[in-house]
Amino acid sequence: MNKVLIVDDEKLICDMLKTELEKNNYDVTVVNNSKDAIKAIEYTQFDIVLLDLMLPKITGLDLLALIKEKSPDTVVIIITAYGSAESAVKAMKLGAFDYINKPFSMDEMLVVIKKAEEYSRKLKEINYYKKEREKKYSLDAIVGSSKAIKEIKELITRVAEADVKVVLIEGESGVGKELIAKAIHGSGKRAEGPFIAINCASVPETLLESELFGYEKGAFTDAKSTKQGLIELADGGSLFLDEIGDMPMTIQAKMLRFLEERKVRRVGGLTDIPVDVQIIAATNKILKKLVQEGKFREDLYYRIKVVPIYIPPLRERREDIVELANYFIKYFNSEFKKNVKGFSPIAMKMIMQYDWPGNIRELRNVIERAMIFEDEEMIMVERLPAEIIASSNRSMASGSFEIRIPQEGIDIEEVEKELIRQALTIAKGNQSKAARLLNIGVDAMRYRMKKFGFLK
């Protein structure tokens, strides 16, 4: 139900509007002066305001300016018996949606309010997606508080402030290179421009050139019309070239020419088109090695390595694992309508020990799968993939298994309970076998089972 505020010192008009609007399922509040109007907008978010221009003490135009300052999304309709072209222009400049002269018909007013309602709905949608996009393309989207992540965030800020035209992001597959690229784009003056991504390894060589540079009509058999390339489409924004190490040598030459001249020539074209675009390249390969092998142009390598950003693998910044895990648990709680609190102590120990060859992408997938099947408040060991459990078992077998107490402390009884539960699960309820797994006697096992409610 849309909330409507009526601000008018004529009681008769207020009563009429309130009655009619409530009949049409609007939630209506009425005030007769600017002072009460200011109080109302401070405590309530109104969708629509019907505002009289001629108010005592504070004018309607002044109040309009105040409303738009405090609540930019509120749609304001001006109503007055003293209309003039000048006041209408002022009201529109201050952000009024429409302007109605008194006397007005109720049918006329309802038509304008319906239009205002639709405009309000679209405005909310736009602002919602804008905020979501800002979150997605911001530094806050980068989860982690390790020294490496802090340094990367600082570097992103500097790159964004300087509007660096070429950036190279290096790191293993799954470390979040595109996330870093989006943060670079969203942190600078190009944030309102387009962000376009292409994976150089996934597009055939015959198509990659036309995808990047576009083509003119008739340039080849299937070129029925002129097509802009991604470089042109990203004008004013950023183009993310993922896996640039897989870019064919012929296209590398054209890319180098573009980076030097900042002009693009379409396939089959005769003119150069100036383009203002930030190129953010990424690779999971060692480009220096590719240069030595003759698979990557040395001049292009040095041209894109102006500002390199290296993202360490997850195994080299284990302090970020808990924070990332909690982030994904919160995300999938929302997705799957669940209320998982976290990992059991032993399961957490296992994910902290694991080397995560697939990095953040693998961690996300593991948590997503675990939460699909988990019905408990905690993600238990049996929900973890076999390779994580096997890795932990190898650590124990080699004598390298150790338990570290986290900074926030740990409940030793919860750890003991979890060990009993896991031993019984592995032993399929066989108490003797479970006791052997924990290197304790059967009586001690039964005592602990009763203590923790596994045995009545």
C-alpha positions, 0 to 999 in steps of 0.5 A: 500500500502506497503511503501518501502525505497531504500538506494543505491548510484547507481542511475541506480539500484535505478531507476530500482527498483523504476520503477518496484516496483511502477508497482507492487503497492508499495509506493517507496522512494529513498535515496542515502546516510545514512544521508538521510536514517536516516532522512527518517526513522525518519519521515516515518514508512517503511514496507520494506527497501532495503539497500546497504551494501557499503555506504559512511560514515556510513556502511550499517550494522551500518544503519541496526542496527539503523533501527532495533533500531528505527523501529523493525517491519521494514523488511530489505533486504540487497543488495550488490556487495561485498557479503561474508559469514561473512557480511551475518552472521553479517546482519542476526544477526542484524535482516536482513530478507534476503541478495541478491548479485548484480547483481540480476534479478528483478524477484528474487528481487520481490520474496524476497520482496513478502516474506518480505511483508508477513513476515511484515504483520504477524509481525504486526499482532503478535505485534498488538495482543501482545499489545492488550494482554498486555493492557488486562493483565495490571494494566491499564485495572483496571479502577478506582481511588478510594483509594481502587483501588489504594491500590489494584494496589499497592498490585498487583505490590508487588505480581507480583514483588515477584512472589507470588505463591498463591494469593486469590482474594475475592469479590462479583460477578461482581467486576472484580476478573478475571481482577485483576487475569490477572493484577497479571499475566501480571505484573510479570515475568510470563506475557509471559507464559499462563494464564488459567482460570477455574470456579470450580462451572461450572464443574461437580465434576466427571470431575473437577479432570481430568480437573485440574490434567489430566489423563493417557491413560486407567485410566477410560473407556473413557480415550483413550489417555493421557491428560495433566491437566490445572495445567500442561498446565499452567506451567510457567504461571498462573492458575486462579481458579474461585469460589474455594469455590465450589471446592469439598472436595476430590479435595481440598485435591489433590489441597492442596497436589499440593500446598505443593509439587508443583508436579502433579499426573495425574489420573491413573498415578504413577509418580509426574510431577514438575510444576511451576505455580502461583495459583490465586484463587477467591471466592465470598463466605466467605471461613472462614464461609465455613470452620466453616460449614465443606464445605472447608478444613481449611488447604487449606484455610490458604494455599491459604490465603497467600496474600488475595486481597479484592475487595470492591463492587461498592456501597462502591467506588462510586467515580469509577462509573463515570470513569467506565461509561465513559470507557464503553461508549467509548468502546461501541461507538467503538463497535456500531459506535456511538458518545454518550457523556455521561449520562444526568445530571439526569440519571447520578444522578440516576446511582450514587445513585443506589447500583449496586448489580451486581457491574461492570458487571451490570454497563457494561450491563446497558450501553451496553443495553442503547447504543444499543437503544440510538439515542441521544448524551446523555443516557437519563433516559428512557434508564435506567432499571426500577430498577434504576429509581425505586431506585431513586424514592424511595430515593426521596420519603423517603426525602433522595434525594439530588443533589451534584454538581460535582467537575467540576461544572454543567450547571443549565439550562441543569439540568432544561431542563432535568427535563422538558423533563423527566416530559413531557415524563412521562406525555406523553406530558400532560402539566398540569400533567408534571407541577404537577410532577415538582410542578410548575404552568402550565404557568411556565411550558409553559414558560420553554417549550418555553425557552428550545424549547419544545414548538413553 
